[in-house]
Amino acid sequence: MLALRPNCEWCGKDLPPDATDARICSYECTYCAHCVETVLHNVCATCGGGLVPRPIRPKRAWRDGLQLGLRHHPASRDRVASRWTAEEVAALSDRLKDMPPAAR
């Protein structure tokens, strides 16, 4: 199950579990839509993969008897920051931004 990281790893913006502007890669690196569009150019700073909208976990279980939703599976509180410099991110993004994620 997704950890639902609480912040953009580039700018630090809070991204609560119901954030519609949260984006993730297949490794769950998490960024806000603004950084994905203006800094990363849809290239994950770590793996080079594409970024997609992060699913929103329901607040409650909608089926009786199942332990689902944020009540039973809360979002992570561990904030994560990118370890890459702006120069390293720009170099990777420039190299991969014109290549479709499926071809990377």
Summary of the structure (lengths in Angstrom):
residues: 104
radius of gyration: 14.9
end to end distance: 24.7
largest distance: 50.6
contacts: 273
relative contact order: 0.22
helix: 21%
strand: 10%
